[in-house]
């Protein structure tokens, strides 16, 4: 059975954690107002716990444009894997919409099985070899993906919008 992120209670992630698993989380915390950030991209003590991903939500002050711009930025990243943003993960009426930054293959799995209960786990969806390859390659990509986002993603509100 898969891990149901939609039912995980929100626990704020400290803004200045250390390690590769925190690079993108820290960048978002340092540069944007966040409504939600669910943990690190992966568990450094167990690289195969799950395919690395970041679940987050920017403040409503940015509107939807920030996700469009981030999606374009992430789509231009050249790494071991293709990465994408999924903007409807775990959405519940009245709670806002969480987004996921993850390898494209994981995003495809989430879209395909979003409304399926019980959730089909990553380990049951991908072969063991593909699952481990996704974990390894995603972890290897994180530092370069962070630098790519840091260097190419800039979204700011017009002064009159603040």
Residue pairs with C-beta under 8 A, 6 or more apart in sequence:
1 118
1 119
1 121
2 118
2 119
2 120
2 121
2 122
2 123
2 124
3 50
3 119
3 121
4 119
5 38
5 55
5 89
5 90
6 89
6 90
6 92
8 38
10 36
10 38
11 38
11 39
12 37
13 22
13 25
13 29
13 37
13 38
13 39
13 40
15 26
15 29
15 30
16 26
16 29
17 25
17 26
17 40
19 40
19 44
20 44
20 139
20 142
20 143
21 40
21 41
21 42
21 43
21 44
21 52
21 142
22 40
22 41
23 142
23 143
23 146
24 41
24 54
24 101
24 142
24 145
24 146
24 149
25 37
25 39
25 40
25 41
25 54
25 56
27 146
27 149
27 150
28 34
28 37
28 56
28 58
29 37
32 58
32 59
32 62
32 66
32 155
33 58
33 59
33 61
33 62
34 56
34 57
34 58
34 59
35 57
35 58
35 59
35 60
35 96
36 55
36 56
36 57
36 96
36 98
37 54
37 55
37 56
37 57
38 54
38 55
38 56
38 98
39 55
40 54
41 52
41 53
41 54
41 101
41 138
41 142
42 49
42 50
42 51
42 52
42 135
42 138
42 139
42 142
43 49
43 50
47 135
47 136
47 139
48 131
48 132
48 135
50 122
50 135
51 102
51 103
51 106
51 122
51 131
51 134
51 135
51 138
52 102
52 103
52 135
52 138
52 139
52 142
53 100
53 101
53 102
53 103
53 106
54 100
54 101
54 102
55 89
55 90
55 98
55 99
55 100
56 98
56 99
56 100
56 101
57 96
57 97
57 98
57 99
58 66
58 67
58 99
60 96
61 157
61 161
61 162
62 155
62 157
65 155
66 155
67 85
67 87
67 99
69 153
69 155
70 85
70 101
70 149
70 153
70 155
71 84
71 85
71 87
73 148
73 149
73 152
73 153
74 83
74 84
74 85
74 101
74 145
74 149
75 82
75 83
75 84
76 148
76 152
77 83
77 141
77 144
77 145
77 148
77 149
79 137
79 140
79 141
79 144
79 145
80 137
80 138
80 140
80 141
81 103
81 104
81 105
81 134
81 137
81 138
81 141
82 103
82 104
82 105
83 101
83 102
83 103
83 104
83 141
83 145
84 101
84 102
84 103
84 104
84 107
85 99
85 100
85 101
85 107
86 99
86 100
86 102
86 107
86 110
86 111
87 97
87 99
88 97
88 114
89 97
89 98
89 99
89 100
89 110
89 114
90 98
91 97
91 98
100 107
100 110
102 110
102 138
103 134
103 137
103 138
105 126
105 134
106 122
106 134
109 120
109 122
109 125
109 126
113 119
113 120
113 125
122 131
123 131
126 134
